[in-house]
Amino acid sequence: MNLNFTAEEEAFRLEVRSFIADNLPADMRSVAEKGQRFDKDHFVRWHKILYGRGWGAPAWPVEYGGAGWTPTQKYIFEDEMGMSGAPAPPTFGTGMVAPVIIAYGSEAQRERFLPPILRGDVWWCQGYSEPDSGSDLASLKTKAVREGDEYAVTGQKCWTTYAHWADWMFCLVRTREGGKPQEGISFLLIDMTSPGVTVRPVIINDLSHYVNDIFLEGVRVPAANLVGEEGMGWTYAKFLLGNERVGIARVGQTKRRVARLKEIAREEMSGGRPLIEDPLFRRRLAELEVRLMALECTAFRLLAEEHAGRPVGPAASLLKIKGSELAQAVTELTVESVGYYALPFVEDALHFGADQPPVGPDYATDAMPHFLYTRATTIYGGTNEIQRNILAKAVLEL
Amino acid sequence: MDFEFSEEQRLLRESVAQFVAQDYPFSRRRELAASEEGFGRDVWARFADLGWLALPFPEEAGGFGATPVETMILMEAIGRGLMVEPFLSTVVLGGGSLRLGGSPSQRAEALPPLIEGKILLAFAFAEPQSRFHLADVETRAERNGAGHRLTGRKIVVLHGGTADKLVVSARTGGSARDEAGISLFLIDRASPGVELRAYPTIDGLRAAEITLEGVEAGPESLLGELGGALPLIEAVVDNGIAAVCAEALGAMEVLYETTLEYLRTRRQFGRPIGSFQVLQHRMVDMYMELEQARSMTYMVTLRLEDPDPAERRRAASAAKVQIGESGRFVGRQAVQLHGGMGMVDEHLVSHYFKRLTVIDTQFGNVDHHLERMAAL
């Protein structure tokens, strides 16, 4: 037993850390410092910088442009990225549609779709949830009717993150009625510029625009955009879930947030002393740090499993549950740490290049918005209630 | 022991509930919050007409001499309707400062126009370094003839931007954080030397940063005892605490009712999601938090005029802790149980949740009040 990274792994960590430090552009550094929101431009530019280093999609097989890293190197990379605050591009392209295309798509699809994803030229979104199909995703109703060498797709998708920036959508659609619902679902790739595709913004509680409703009205999709076989869409979606790795715990991001919280507590005053000296605050902080250590150590154990060739599987649910609850707890203490300055909401100040200065210190600006947004982490990707069901069934076999 | 409302209190309760149900649907709340001032002057005029602004004030000033229970009834309705009008800042805090610490002539001058809805007040006590400590006052009040000159900064002043008059705590003696040496002043917002930046708060209300540069405060502006205003400030804040407890209770009720309805009607996996035991238990937990919050709101309301300030302070801190914890639980679980819908701006859940989150901070959060109780 051994809790240390190898010398090579430590050297790799330093390599990643210095690359980020040397190459993260000043404007993005500023956005991260101030807790502002990244634009699409920031995400794309940073992706291209990583791509230039050969790190556009490090988890892919080497033959498609992956970096050939071990599970631990992938973990270290995500950890460093999380800690740096750099604009991590959403995983829909590199982390979701690409593995499905690689595993189940045709050679033509791999040639067509993979390189632009790798380069950061094409942006993807995920068309899964529907108004009546949230936790019960298999009940989805968006229909794809085969007509000659096309599908006619009609339905509605919701909670589609960044659909307003997306060029393409990978979509779970129903190609067959009757029988077991899961067996009638197919995995279809849809060009977002197709006639009949309408994207409608959905503003969330921090007044940001990430998610959208998508209306599909008789959208014609070439049959060549079906991945794999009809009726296999659910299997491919489950493959993605099974593919979920240790990074889902988001340990790096949480470490960064805890470090920021400590900085805030050194600046904030309470009773004439910095808040960080308040015993009750220190105790709350210590509790969070214990939870973070436990999360990270569990992540390491699962990483060791991955190294041994045993996939993470349903244990990913534990990481998702504990990771999201901890992320929320950190945002809660952060809101508390800035006192009354958690209340002002100058939306403009959350954007890079804002005209209006924030009210109160810079570090207080994103405390409340981040707290509000983070309520979603126990809901998206399968609610924590569903995740507990998965653990009960698949691990405890109850 | 009696927890029944009197006949008049029942009538008041019905009357406010009717106002909220008929004249203040959520769509109206949204419009008013987005308006330039952040609330409705016409709504405020209705409050005045209905006598609600007069409730806690003495009859000599044109008030109804009502008890804290009446204020609780009104604040609960304000919480149910998530109303954005400046009742807390004008009637409870500003008006409370006059009621509890003003001289007869100060009350005679300021209370009638307040009751008529003609002037608004804001209570400016928090400072950049003070966190939740009421005695941490660095704003200085320097002797200037018979009066004083005020210099300093006040932060996140609720409804400061639309106030006609400000109640400001400032130090006339002692050093930072001394309990002695604090005074309270009633000044015009338009006084020379008052700089103000108004802004929205995350819960749809408004607040302001206020800078005072040598603001003249004549002798008639001193409220209460020179250098001895801390007990008055604490009493006003405890009144504020009781009020936001009631407001939070109203907000929690709406979230509880809305979530219960959602669990009954939302179907997944072929059945209402409320049929799943995990969610049933969660809903029961929400119910229990709501009832405990109600109990503690009644408790602090009934102890608010306790002749022993230590008893009143203890009641207020305990209630604030309860409301903080219940508000967090009910708010967060309402969001969680609504799934994605709990996250969207278009649905009322996120707005009630945000108000509860802000109330948790107002006048000190759970940790602050636990420390305060531990020290009492």
Interface residues (C-beta under 8 A of the other chain):
Chain A: S129 D132 S133 G134 S135 D136 S139 C158 W159 V202 I203 I204 N205 L207 E268 M269 S270 G271 G272 L275 L280 F281 R284 E332 V335 E336 G339 Y340 Y341 A342 L343 P344 F345 V346 V359 G360 M368 P369 F371 L372 R375 A376 T378 I379 Y380 T383 N384 E385 R388
Chain B: A126 P128 Q129 S130 R131 F132 H133 D136 I155 V156 A176 R177 R197 Y199 P200 T201 I202 D203 A207 E209 R267 Q268 F269 I273 F276 V278 L279 R328 R332 V335 Q336 G339 G340 G342 M343 V344 D345 E346 S350 F353 K354 T357 V358 T361 N365 D367 L370 E371
